């Protein structure tokens, strides 16, 4: 096709990009859909149709080769007897070559495709595409490819799982104006019997026709890396009326590869479309992304944060599994011996928690924070063990060091507040509880602990608010439930306490703490014998509870004296 003689519009890249920006800025109801072909996958290490077709022709050649035959000469003879054979354009005969090469064993053909696809990983252009599909309204891809480059890039770079429609029976789920990124694979997914033969690629399945007609009412197509060699999508597009497509389509072709074939030019001419000579996939996507606000530095920072969070989550899960598991689990998760400079915070922690005695644990943690003084995790874990050994001032020091290193971790503030409270530093403890809840307003541990502190500060009304919040976010949080019941008992609100206690015992009828609290309620109701029977039941459930023993002694004393006493227990 010649620019001077053809009537189809050919725009320079700059004009195309200006048009995309203008439409994006002035037409909020207009969306673009990316129509991707094999050319969009080449820079990701996925072989395109041309090299694959050549490889398969070589396989056929080796089945019939004679010593004196030259491969390229053999190609010119149209050995497969394909109509309109073009030995220099094997990509155009890709379906026929695939069908002939793997006739009788299509599974072997699919294995070849799988090998070709799995060799690739999303190139930079796909990172930009992921940003576009998650940060703008242009969130749809229609592709003839079998690979998962779009979906993988969305998960890796955009932290979104797209709705992938990989079979025509699901085409009805391809909805315009969807909130979630969508990927339509019109030749099916690699793992759902991909369409790769002349019959399948020659005619678009009817469900796809209906779905795509609906899509093009709302989306302007941008074709990238698509050679138009299959009849299915090309025939479908040719049958559409120009009124069936929102706006004018843009067909981007790789400029060094030459202008597209006449069928593409005719298609663009029919739909008032535009041909655009472009650089490679990565550069083109960068140009499109930049005009819509893409910044690679911001994406790299997001990726770094996300990767760090994922690693941190995995490390914490490993640690929790070790703590909650038996000795065999601990042994399996214990890290292999390493030099100190090569250990992570998790390595140090697993080693410390595997020590036999508390003294050994503390000694190992001390070595750990000396080796990795910038690890908030090690300071936090060390502080937790220090608080267990009553070395509370030292625990606070390490909690505060952890806060300096990671001021966004609400658990550190909560645990530090608990120790500060036990040291009598109630005002500072309150500040730490508030900061924990500022960082995570639904952190039920801090809600419960702060409520207890407020009770201690004689602010029962505010404490009740925080107990209610804790139970709103976790209706089965037993400690908050029991503490709230005790607050109601102390305020002589016995009917409310009884209602909440019934709920608690319905959830955990054998919980000795709830049984103890029930005995206190019965005591406050002056049902002393019932209270005594109930506290004895609590002691059967937890014989070592000193608190239950104290309650029993109080009840027995009251029965002996024959008069009512008051209980001021708070947990």
MARKEDREN-547483 format. One line per field, with one value per residue (C-alpha): residue number from 1; residue in three letters; x, y, z. Coordinates in pm, 1 decimal. Example, Ala and Ser with C-alpha at 12.3 -4.5 7.8 and 13.67 -1.06 7.14 Angstrom:
vexgu [1	2]
keza [ALA	SER]
xx [1230.0	1367.0]
yy [-450.0	-106.0]
zz [780.0	714.0]
! end
This chain:
vexgu [1	2	3	4	5	6	7	8	9	10	11	12	13	14	15	16	17	18	19	20	21	22	23	24	25	26	27	28	29	30	31	32	33	34	35	36	37	38	39	40	41	42	43	44	45	46	47	48	49	50	51	52	53	54	55	56	57	58	59	60	61	62	63	64	65	66	67	68	69	70	71	72	73	74	75	76	77	78	79	80	81	82	83	84	85	86	87	88	89	90	91	92	93	94	95	96	97	98	99	100	101	102	103	104	105	106	107	108	109	110	111	112	113	114	115	116	117	118	119	120	121	122	123	124	125	126	127	128	129	130	131	132	133	134	135	136	137	138	139	140	141	142	143	144	145	146	147	148	149	150	151	152	153	154	155	156	157	158	159	160	161	162	163	164	165	166	167	168	169	170	171	172	173	174	175	176	177	178	179	180	181	182	183	184	185	186	187	188	189	190	191	192	193	194	195	196	197	198	199	200	201	202	203	204	205	206	207	208	209	210	211	212	213	214	215	216	217	218	219	220	221	222	223	224	225	226	227	228	229	230	231	232	233	234	235	236	237	238	239	240	241	242	243	244	245	246	247	248	249	250	251	252	253	254	255	256	257	258	259	260	261	262	263	264	265	266	267	268	269	270	271	272	273	274	275	276	277	278	279	280	281	282	283	284	285	286	287	288	289	290	291	292	293	294	295	296	297	298	299	300	301	302	303	304	305	306	307	308	309	310	311	312	313	314	315	316	317	318	319	320	321	322	323	324	325	326	327	328	329	330	331	332	333	334	335	336	337	338	339	340	341	342	343	344	345	346	347	348	349	350	351	352	353	354	355	356	357	358	359	360	361	362	363	364	365	366	367	368	369	370	371	372	373	374	375	376	377	378	379	380	381	382	383	384	385	386	387	388	389	390	391	392	393	394	395	396	397	398	399	400	401	402	403	404	405	406	407	408	409	410	411	412	413	414	415	416	417	418	419	420	421	422	423	424	425	426	427	428	429	430	431	432	433	434	435	436	437	438	439	440	441	442	443	444	445	446	447	448	449	450	451	452	453	454	455	456	457	458	459	460	461	462	463	464	465	466	467	468	469	470	471	472	473	474	475	476	477	478	479	480	481	482	483	484	485	486	487	488	489	490	491	492	493	494	495	496	497	498	499	500	501	502	503	504	505	506	507	508	509	510	511	512	513	514	515	516	517	518	519	520	521	522	523	524	525	526	527	528	529	530	531	532	533	534	535	536	537	538	539	540	541	542	543	544	545	546	547	548	549	550	551	552	553	554	555	556	557	558	559	560	561	562	563	564	565	566	567	568	569	570	571]
keza [UNK	UNK	UNK	UNK	UNK	UNK	UNK	UNK	UNK	UNK	UNK	UNK	UNK	UNK	UNK	UNK	UNK	UNK	UNK	UNK	UNK	UNK	UNK	UNK	UNK	UNK	UNK	UNK	UNK	UNK	UNK	UNK	UNK	UNK	UNK	UNK	UNK	UNK	UNK	UNK	UNK	UNK	UNK	UNK	UNK	UNK	UNK	UNK	UNK	UNK	UNK	UNK	UNK	UNK	UNK	UNK	UNK	UNK	UNK	UNK	UNK	UNK	UNK	UNK	UNK	UNK	UNK	UNK	UNK	UNK	UNK	UNK	UNK	UNK	UNK	UNK	UNK	UNK	UNK	UNK	UNK	UNK	UNK	UNK	UNK	UNK	UNK	UNK	UNK	UNK	UNK	UNK	UNK	UNK	UNK	UNK	UNK	UNK	UNK	UNK	UNK	UNK	UNK	UNK	UNK	UNK	UNK	UNK	UNK	UNK	UNK	UNK	UNK	UNK	UNK	UNK	UNK	UNK	UNK	UNK	UNK	UNK	UNK	UNK	UNK	UNK	UNK	UNK	UNK	UNK	UNK	UNK	UNK	UNK	UNK	UNK	UNK	UNK	UNK	UNK	UNK	UNK	UNK	UNK	UNK	UNK	UNK	UNK	UNK	UNK	UNK	UNK	UNK	UNK	UNK	UNK	UNK	UNK	UNK	UNK	UNK	UNK	UNK	UNK	UNK	UNK	UNK	UNK	UNK	UNK	UNK	UNK	UNK	UNK	UNK	UNK	UNK	UNK	UNK	UNK	UNK	UNK	UNK	UNK	UNK	UNK	UNK	UNK	UNK	UNK	UNK	UNK	UNK	UNK	UNK	UNK	UNK	UNK	UNK	UNK	UNK	UNK	UNK	UNK	UNK	UNK	UNK	UNK	UNK	UNK	UNK	UNK	UNK	UNK	UNK	UNK	UNK	UNK	UNK	UNK	UNK	UNK	UNK	UNK	UNK	UNK	UNK	UNK	UNK	UNK	UNK	UNK	UNK	UNK	UNK	UNK	UNK	UNK	UNK	UNK	UNK	UNK	UNK	UNK	UNK	UNK	UNK	UNK	UNK	UNK	UNK	UNK	UNK	UNK	UNK	UNK	UNK	UNK	UNK	UNK	UNK	UNK	UNK	UNK	UNK	UNK	UNK	UNK	UNK	UNK	UNK	UNK	UNK	UNK	UNK	UNK	UNK	UNK	UNK	UNK	UNK	UNK	UNK	UNK	UNK	UNK	UNK	UNK	UNK	UNK	UNK	UNK	UNK	UNK	UNK	UNK	UNK	UNK	UNK	UNK	UNK	UNK	UNK	UNK	UNK	UNK	UNK	UNK	UNK	UNK	UNK	UNK	UNK	UNK	UNK	UNK	UNK	UNK	UNK	UNK	UNK	UNK	UNK	UNK	UNK	UNK	UNK	UNK	UNK	UNK	UNK	UNK	UNK	UNK	UNK	UNK	UNK	UNK	UNK	UNK	UNK	UNK	UNK	UNK	UNK	UNK	UNK	UNK	UNK	UNK	UNK	UNK	UNK	UNK	UNK	UNK	UNK	UNK	UNK	UNK	UNK	UNK	UNK	UNK	UNK	UNK	UNK	UNK	UNK	UNK	UNK	UNK	UNK	UNK	UNK	UNK	UNK	UNK	UNK	UNK	UNK	UNK	UNK	UNK	UNK	UNK	UNK	UNK	UNK	UNK	UNK	UNK	UNK	UNK	UNK	UNK	UNK	UNK	UNK	UNK	UNK	UNK	UNK	UNK	UNK	UNK	UNK	UNK	UNK	UNK	UNK	UNK	UNK	UNK	UNK	UNK	UNK	UNK	UNK	UNK	UNK	UNK	UNK	UNK	UNK	UNK	UNK	UNK	UNK	UNK	UNK	UNK	UNK	UNK	UNK	UNK	UNK	UNK	UNK	UNK	UNK	UNK	UNK	UNK	UNK	UNK	UNK	UNK	UNK	UNK	UNK	UNK	UNK	UNK	UNK	UNK	UNK	UNK	UNK	UNK	UNK	UNK	UNK	UNK	UNK	UNK	UNK	UNK	UNK	UNK	UNK	UNK	UNK	UNK	UNK	UNK	UNK	UNK	UNK	UNK	UNK	UNK	UNK	UNK	UNK	UNK	UNK	UNK	UNK	UNK	UNK	UNK	UNK	UNK	UNK	UNK	UNK	UNK	UNK	UNK	UNK	UNK	UNK	UNK	UNK	UNK	UNK	UNK	UNK	UNK	UNK	UNK	UNK	UNK	UNK	UNK	UNK	UNK	UNK	UNK	UNK	UNK	UNK	UNK	UNK	UNK	UNK	UNK	UNK	UNK	UNK	UNK	UNK	UNK	UNK	UNK	UNK	UNK	UNK	UNK	UNK	UNK	UNK	UNK	UNK	UNK	UNK	UNK	UNK	UNK	UNK	UNK	UNK	UNK	UNK	UNK	UNK	UNK	UNK	UNK	UNK	UNK	UNK	UNK	UNK	UNK	UNK	UNK	UNK	UNK	UNK]
xx [0.0	140.8	74.9	26.1	-217.4	-421.0	-728.5	-681.0	-548.8	-191.7	-92.4	248.0	300.3	291.7	-50.3	-183.3	-59.9	-202.0	-539.5	-534.5	-457.4	-723.7	-993.1	-890.0	-896.5	-1219.4	-1439.7	-1484.6	-1738.2	-1497.2	-1285.3	-1012.7	-977.3	-641.5	-658.8	-334.9	-174.4	143.4	361.0	284.2	447.3	776.0	971.9	848.1	1034.1	729.8	787.6	561.0	370.7	650.8	932.0	694.3	560.1	915.8	1013.3	714.3	790.8	1143.9	993.8	787.6	1091.8	1294.9	1024.6	1062.3	1411.8	1652.3	2023.8	2032.9	1731.0	1768.8	1508.5	1444.0	1418.2	1175.5	961.9	923.2	770.2	455.5	507.9	181.9	-19.0	-172.5	-374.3	-204.9	119.1	376.4	706.7	825.4	512.9	480.2	291.0	4.3	-19.1	29.4	-301.1	-249.8	111.9	15.8	-264.1	-38.1	258.9	58.4	-210.3	-304.0	-140.0	-275.7	-159.8	197.4	113.6	-30.1	284.7	489.0	271.7	302.7	680.4	688.8	463.1	624.3	960.8	834.9	776.5	602.7	822.9	823.2	533.2	311.9	403.9	277.8	-34.0	-101.7	-82.4	-320.3	-571.7	-573.8	-534.4	-748.7	-1085.8	-915.9	-924.9	-997.9	-784.5	-905.2	-639.3	-579.9	-287.9	-290.3	-30.1	-100.1	121.6	-161.6	-300.3	48.1	146.5	-176.6	-109.1	263.1	260.1	-100.3	-184.4	-520.5	-659.1	-834.5	-1144.9	-997.8	-1247.1	-1071.2	-1356.0	-1647.9	-1896.7	-1805.1	-1820.0	-2145.4	-1945.6	-1753.0	-1928.7	-1871.4	-1775.8	-1662.4	-1494.2	-1237.8	-978.2	-1098.2	-906.5	-1094.1	-906.8	-1105.4	-899.3	-934.0	-679.2	-383.9	-539.2	-892.4	-833.4	-691.9	-813.1	-513.5	-643.6	-771.0	-1136.9	-1125.9	-927.3	-1136.3	-1464.1	-1526.4	-1751.3	-2104.3	-2089.6	-1781.1	-1955.7	-2240.6	-2008.1	-1768.1	-2050.3	-2160.5	-1806.7	-1737.0	-2044.4	-1853.4	-1484.3	-1254.6	-1013.4	-635.4	-472.6	-115.7	99.9	-185.5	-111.0	-467.1	-370.1	-665.4	-998.0	-1207.3	-1154.5	-1084.2	-1405.5	-1603.2	-1459.9	-1520.9	-1887.3	-1941.6	-2084.1	-1879.0	-2166.7	-2095.7	-1762.1	-1729.9	-1494.0	-1237.6	-1014.1	-634.5	-416.2	-60.4	196.3	566.4	729.9	1056.3	845.6	676.1	317.0	34.5	-137.6	-416.0	-688.6	-596.4	-583.6	-926.6	-1066.8	-939.3	-1071.3	-1419.3	-1429.9	-1267.2	-973.9	-612.2	-287.6	-5.5	360.1	508.3	823.9	831.8	576.1	767.0	837.0	483.4	324.0	557.6	449.2	80.1	125.2	317.9	50.0	-205.6	13.9	231.3	554.2	788.9	945.7	608.7	538.0	878.5	815.9	473.5	626.4	900.6	645.6	425.6	716.0	833.1	482.9	447.6	784.6	698.5	363.7	529.0	793.4	529.7	326.7	634.3	700.7	339.2	337.5	656.3	515.3	184.7	324.2	478.0	844.8	849.3	716.3	967.8	1248.5	1136.2	1121.0	1448.9	1683.8	1999.5	2323.2	2447.7	2709.0	2569.2	2600.4	2381.4	2093.8	1757.8	1545.7	1334.9	1642.0	1740.9	1385.0	1330.8	1662.6	1582.7	1233.4	1374.7	1600.3	1515.4	1524.7	1410.7	1763.4	1890.4	1613.9	1700.1	2071.2	2006.3	1779.4	2042.2	2292.8	2031.6	1961.6	2335.8	2379.8	2071.6	2011.6	1787.1	1534.4	1207.8	1094.0	1386.3	1346.4	974.0	1016.2	1297.9	1081.7	796.4	1020.5	1176.3	829.6	763.0	1069.4	964.0	1250.4	991.9	1204.6	1435.3	1131.4	999.3	1338.6	1328.1	962.1	1046.5	1343.3	1107.9	866.6	1143.8	1231.7	870.6	632.9	341.4	321.6	20.7	104.6	424.6	233.5	-21.6	235.9	444.3	132.6	60.8	406.6	394.9	60.8	206.2	485.8	228.2	297.9	-72.2	-66.3	208.0	30.5	-285.5	-91.1	41.4	-304.6	-442.1	-162.5	-223.2	-590.6	-507.4	-306.5	-572.0	-911.2	-1041.9	-752.9	-962.0	-674.2	-597.5	-968.0	-1003.7	-678.3	-752.6	-1098.8	-942.0	-707.7	-1000.8	-1179.4	-868.6	-874.8	-1238.1	-1378.7	-1625.3	-1847.9	-1569.6	-1446.6	-1792.5	-1770.0	-1443.1	-1572.5	-1869.5	-1637.6	-1426.3	-1734.8	-1872.3	-1559.8	-1526.3	-1855.1	-1687.0	-1392.4	-1419.9	-1186.8	-1365.2	-1701.2	-1606.4	-1450.2	-1761.9	-1979.2	-1760.6	-1800.1	-2178.4	-2161.5	-1955.8	-2218.8	-2499.1	-2650.3	-2736.2	-3000.0	-2766.7	-2484.0	-2703.8	-2808.4	-2447.9	-2338.3	-2600.5	-2455.5	-2103.4	-2197.2	-2382.6	-2055.1	-1830.4	-2025.7	-1709.8	-1497.8	-1392.3	-1364.0	-1726.0	-1831.4	-1644.3	-1821.5	-2156.3	-2086.7	-2021.3	-2349.6	-2534.0	-2350.3	-2460.4	-2817.2	-2782.7	-2822.1	-2536.2	-2580.6	-2613.1	-2303.6	-2111.7	-2217.2	-2114.0	-1770.2	-1704.7	-1786.4	-1533.7	-1268.1	-1341.1	-1270.4	-959.0	-836.6	-538.6	-730.6	-639.5	-907.6	-1176.7	-1045.1	-1070.0	-1425.7	-1522.3	-1379.6	-1575.1	-1901.1	-1847.8	-1777.0	-2094.7	-2301.0	-2148.8	-2220.8	-2564.7	-2547.5	-2459.9	-2116.3	-1982.5	-1750.3	-1517.7	-1342.1	-1207.7	-1015.5]
yy [0.0	338.6	649.2	872.6	650.6	492.8	659.9	508.2	754.2	709.1	918.2	981.1	850.4	1202.3	1271.8	937.9	1007.2	1360.4	1215.8	960.6	1232.9	1466.4	1198.3	1086.3	1444.7	1561.7	1251.7	1081.2	838.3	707.3	403.8	230.6	-147.5	-297.8	-568.3	-763.7	-1015.6	-1220.9	-917.7	-782.9	-1088.2	-1106.5	-877.0	-1092.3	-1390.9	-1560.9	-1675.2	-1522.9	-1696.8	-1660.7	-1838.9	-2106.8	-2173.4	-2195.8	-2442.1	-2660.4	-2650.2	-2766.3	-3054.1	-3147.9	-3104.2	-3345.8	-3609.2	-3608.5	-3467.8	-3616.5	-3545.7	-3320.6	-3106.2	-2749.6	-2633.9	-2291.1	-2439.0	-2697.4	-2420.4	-2252.3	-2569.7	-2529.5	-2875.3	-2862.8	-2753.3	-2457.2	-2207.1	-1870.8	-2007.9	-1744.7	-1902.7	-1562.8	-1516.7	-1840.1	-1655.6	-1614.7	-1995.0	-2063.6	-2255.7	-2484.4	-2556.3	-2634.4	-2866.5	-3056.1	-3082.1	-3217.0	-3407.2	-3711.7	-3579.3	-3236.3	-3282.5	-3271.0	-2943.6	-2797.6	-2905.5	-2707.4	-2402.8	-2441.1	-2459.4	-2147.0	-1953.4	-2055.8	-1933.3	-1576.2	-1326.5	-987.2	-722.3	-355.0	-278.1	-511.5	-329.6	-9.1	-187.3	-310.8	48.2	166.1	-111.4	-44.3	335.3	447.7	357.8	177.3	-159.3	-415.7	-637.4	-860.5	-1096.5	-1382.7	-1495.3	-1797.6	-1661.5	-1513.5	-1206.5	-959.2	-1141.2	-1200.0	-835.5	-718.4	-936.3	-852.6	-481.9	-379.3	-603.3	-685.5	-1016.4	-961.4	-1137.0	-1363.9	-1510.8	-1795.4	-1978.3	-1878.8	-2043.2	-1768.4	-1483.7	-1357.8	-1246.6	-993.4	-681.9	-323.3	-61.5	-328.1	-221.2	-501.6	-535.3	-783.6	-1005.2	-1179.8	-1463.9	-1515.1	-1820.5	-1967.1	-2013.3	-2247.0	-2489.3	-2492.9	-2659.8	-2354.6	-2286.4	-2326.4	-2496.0	-2345.3	-2414.9	-2267.6	-1957.8	-1903.9	-1825.7	-1642.7	-1835.0	-1694.5	-1610.2	-1397.1	-1215.9	-1113.5	-1012.3	-810.0	-625.6	-507.6	-408.4	-202.0	9.8	156.9	103.6	232.9	-43.5	2.5	-285.9	-366.5	-658.3	-813.8	-918.6	-992.5	-1338.6	-1526.2	-1504.2	-1514.6	-1166.5	-1007.8	-1141.9	-1032.4	-679.4	-663.1	-752.0	-469.5	-138.8	174.7	269.8	-43.3	89.8	376.2	630.4	546.6	240.5	273.4	2.1	25.7	-162.1	-211.7	37.2	-153.6	-452.7	-259.5	-154.9	-402.8	-610.2	-490.3	-657.4	-444.3	-129.0	-208.0	-273.3	60.1	238.3	91.0	195.7	537.4	401.1	508.4	322.7	423.0	324.3	266.6	151.9	-180.4	-286.5	-163.7	182.4	223.6	131.4	370.8	651.0	572.8	535.7	861.6	1068.8	929.4	993.0	682.8	727.4	432.9	561.2	550.6	200.8	78.8	221.3	54.2	-274.3	-246.2	-181.4	-464.5	-709.1	-607.7	-655.2	-996.3	-1107.8	-975.9	-1156.5	-1484.3	-1446.3	-1375.6	-1677.1	-1898.6	-1767.2	-1817.0	-2171.0	-2245.1	-2102.4	-2284.8	-2616.9	-2905.0	-2989.2	-3157.5	-2841.5	-2625.0	-2855.4	-2843.4	-2463.7	-2413.0	-2238.9	-2403.4	-2292.4	-1961.2	-1701.7	-1425.1	-1164.9	-1378.7	-1426.1	-1253.6	-1140.7	-1452.1	-1678.1	-1518.4	-1538.1	-1904.1	-1991.9	-1794.2	-1937.9	-2288.5	-2248.0	-2461.8	-2205.1	-1848.1	-1739.1	-1889.3	-1718.6	-1379.5	-1430.6	-1521.9	-1222.9	-994.8	-1126.4	-1083.3	-713.6	-650.9	-822.3	-657.0	-334.9	-198.5	-482.2	-367.6	-730.9	-840.0	-547.8	-622.7	-997.0	-935.9	-683.3	-932.4	-1186.2	-921.2	-821.3	-1185.6	-1185.3	-864.2	-670.0	-413.1	-100.8	-282.5	-411.4	-56.3	52.5	-211.0	-144.0	222.4	129.0	-84.9	209.2	433.8	173.0	95.0	372.1	217.2	-110.6	-83.4	-405.1	-251.2	46.2	-184.7	-408.3	-112.5	45.5	-269.9	-263.3	110.7	63.7	-207.1	35.4	294.8	517.9	546.1	873.2	749.8	415.1	595.5	781.4	450.8	289.2	588.8	566.1	193.7	264.8	556.0	315.3	41.7	146.6	-212.7	-361.3	-536.0	-613.0	-241.7	-156.7	-400.9	-300.9	69.8	14.2	-156.3	139.5	381.4	184.7	213.8	589.6	598.1	669.8	382.0	558.3	585.4	236.6	102.1	269.2	86.9	-250.2	-210.9	-126.0	-433.5	-656.6	-486.4	-583.2	-925.4	-1040.8	-1353.5	-1176.9	-1344.9	-1116.2	-799.2	-963.6	-1074.7	-738.8	-558.4	-789.0	-709.7	-337.3	-382.1	-580.0	-309.6	-55.5	-280.3	-311.2	-671.9	-728.6	-605.1	-813.0	-1122.1	-1082.3	-1048.0	-1338.3	-1565.5	-1479.6	-1550.3	-1889.3	-1980.9	-1925.3	-2098.7	-2287.2	-2452.3	-2139.4	-2121.4	-1741.4	-1703.9	-1956.0	-1752.5	-1438.1	-1617.4	-1697.9	-1326.0	-1235.3	-1486.4	-1345.4	-992.2	-1123.6	-1264.9	-1621.9	-1738.1	-2114.1	-2100.4	-1879.4	-2135.2	-2426.4	-2229.3	-2131.2	-2492.7	-2582.2	-2318.3	-2479.5	-2816.7	-2659.2	-2474.9	-2614.7	-2380.3	-2053.5	-1844.2	-1594.8	-1864.8	-1972.6	-1614.2	-1583.4	-1909.4	-1791.6	-1465.8	-1651.0	-1897.4	-1610.4	-1434.8	-1750.9	-1797.4	-1437.4	-1458.5	-1122.8	-971.0	-846.7	-662.2	-788.9	-553.8	-802.3	-682.1	-888.5]
zz [0.0	-99.6	107.8	-194.6	-387.4	-107.6	31.8	379.8	636.5	759.0	1058.9	1207.5	1560.8	1709.3	1559.4	1687.6	2039.6	2034.8	1935.9	2218.7	2470.2	2331.2	2342.8	2691.9	2822.9	2658.9	2622.2	2957.3	2810.8	2544.4	2619.7	2420.3	2388.8	2295.3	2025.4	2065.3	1833.8	1845.4	1771.0	2117.3	2276.3	2086.4	2322.9	2611.1	2467.5	2314.2	1958.9	1699.9	1423.6	1167.1	1357.2	1485.8	1137.2	1004.2	1279.6	1200.1	828.1	911.5	1107.6	801.8	581.3	792.9	749.2	370.7	316.2	65.0	88.8	-213.9	-113.9	13.3	270.3	119.5	-228.6	-91.8	60.7	-277.4	-421.7	-202.9	-53.5	144.4	-159.8	22.3	-179.8	-237.7	-95.0	5.3	115.6	244.0	460.1	656.3	932.0	687.8	659.3	1031.2	1087.6	787.0	881.6	1242.2	1129.5	887.8	1123.9	1417.5	1228.3	1433.4	1751.0	1840.4	2199.9	2071.8	1899.6	2217.8	2400.7	2146.6	2204.7	2580.5	2554.0	2337.0	2573.4	2901.9	2776.1	2800.8	3078.9	3055.7	2897.1	2993.5	2760.2	2960.5	3280.7	3119.0	2993.9	3349.0	3473.5	3201.6	3272.6	3648.6	3660.9	3366.3	3218.0	2926.8	3099.9	2827.6	2602.5	2320.9	2195.2	1954.5	2173.6	2402.2	2645.4	2989.4	2958.3	3015.0	3320.1	3465.2	3424.1	3585.9	3889.4	3909.8	3826.4	3886.6	4184.9	4025.1	3907.6	3574.9	3452.4	3183.9	2937.9	2762.2	2590.2	2370.9	2609.4	2857.3	2605.6	2757.3	3061.3	2852.3	2974.6	2859.8	3119.0	3365.1	3689.2	3676.0	3396.2	3135.3	2891.6	2610.4	2437.3	2118.7	2014.4	2363.8	2637.1	2599.1	2849.0	2706.3	2368.1	2185.2	1834.0	1605.3	1288.5	959.9	1033.6	1383.8	1289.6	978.2	1151.3	1479.6	1714.9	1736.9	2111.5	2044.3	1759.9	1988.7	2272.1	2054.8	1879.4	2221.6	2320.0	2007.2	2077.4	2372.9	2292.5	2020.6	1912.0	1901.0	1711.8	1816.8	1703.8	1507.9	1150.4	1044.5	920.8	1070.0	900.2	1214.8	1359.1	1019.8	866.6	1170.1	1150.9	778.0	826.3	1075.3	970.2	1050.0	1281.4	1486.2	1615.3	1864.0	1710.0	1445.2	1489.3	1497.2	1345.5	1477.7	1271.0	1333.4	1098.9	1031.4	921.2	644.8	583.1	649.6	385.6	162.2	367.0	665.6	457.3	310.5	657.1	789.0	484.2	537.9	903.6	853.6	1048.1	1065.5	1001.3	1236.0	1181.9	1527.9	1705.0	1889.9	2152.6	2458.8	2316.0	2184.6	2516.9	2697.6	2462.7	2521.1	2896.1	2931.5	2761.6	3011.6	3317.2	3350.6	3550.6	3573.5	3899.3	4073.4	3942.2	4059.6	4406.5	4421.1	4309.1	4571.2	4846.0	4727.7	4704.5	5050.6	5191.5	5026.4	5162.8	5506.6	5502.4	5405.7	5676.4	5939.9	5829.9	5852.6	6202.2	6314.5	6176.5	6369.2	6693.0	6663.6	6539.7	6725.4	6754.3	6413.7	6247.9	6430.9	6318.3	5954.9	5954.7	6138.9	5891.3	5766.3	5937.5	5798.0	5869.1	6091.8	5817.4	5590.9	5835.8	5795.3	6087.9	6034.3	6059.3	6389.4	6524.7	6433.4	6595.9	6910.1	6949.6	6910.2	7214.7	7516.4	7796.3	7830.8	7912.2	7587.3	7392.6	7538.1	7479.6	7114.3	7059.9	7208.4	6954.7	6683.5	6749.5	6763.3	6425.9	6265.4	6461.1	6181.6	6207.3	6373.5	6383.2	6600.6	6841.7	6865.8	6928.3	7176.3	7362.2	7384.7	7557.7	7782.3	7901.1	7991.3	8219.7	8396.4	8233.7	8142.1	8114.0	7871.9	7683.0	7640.9	7507.6	7233.8	7154.4	7103.8	6885.1	6674.7	6646.7	6516.8	6252.5	6158.8	6272.4	6079.7	6275.9	6507.4	6696.0	6830.8	6973.7	7137.0	7303.9	7414.8	7566.7	7766.8	7923.2	7985.9	8160.5	8382.9	8475.6	8581.6	8279.6	8199.8	8005.6	7773.3	7741.1	7633.1	7362.0	7228.4	7225.5	7035.7	6781.6	6732.2	6665.7	6438.3	6224.2	6244.4	6375.0	6371.1	6570.8	6833.9	7072.1	7106.6	7137.9	7427.4	7596.7	7566.4	7711.5	8013.9	8062.9	8040.6	8313.1	8525.1	8459.4	8586.4	8240.6	8218.7	7964.8	7706.3	7792.4	7706.0	7363.4	7288.8	7411.3	7179.1	6888.6	6956.1	6956.8	6646.4	6452.3	6617.8	6774.0	6915.3	7080.9	7420.8	7621.1	7514.1	7576.5	7927.3	8015.2	7899.1	8111.8	8413.6	8347.0	8344.2	8669.8	8836.1	8731.1	8868.7	8518.1	8586.5	8318.8	8041.8	8186.2	8194.4	7829.7	7713.0	7933.4	7778.0	7438.7	7562.6	7706.1	7388.1	7202.2	7458.2	7727.1	7863.2	7883.0	8250.8	8238.5	8130.7	8396.4	8660.1	8541.0	8561.7	8924.8	8985.6	8820.4	9041.2	9342.4	9251.0	9216.2	9569.3	9442.1	9660.0	9641.3	9261.9	9255.7	9464.8	9242.6	8935.5	9065.7	9158.3	8797.8	8686.0	8906.9	8751.1	8412.6	8533.6	8868.6	8878.0	8856.2	9156.8	9064.0	9078.1	9416.5	9545.1	9413.5	9580.9	9912.8	9886.9	9810.6	10098.9	10334.3	10225.2	10269.3	10613.5	10711.5	10549.2	10380.9	10049.6	9954.7	9652.4	9383.4	9199.7	8976.6	8642.1	8392.1]
! end
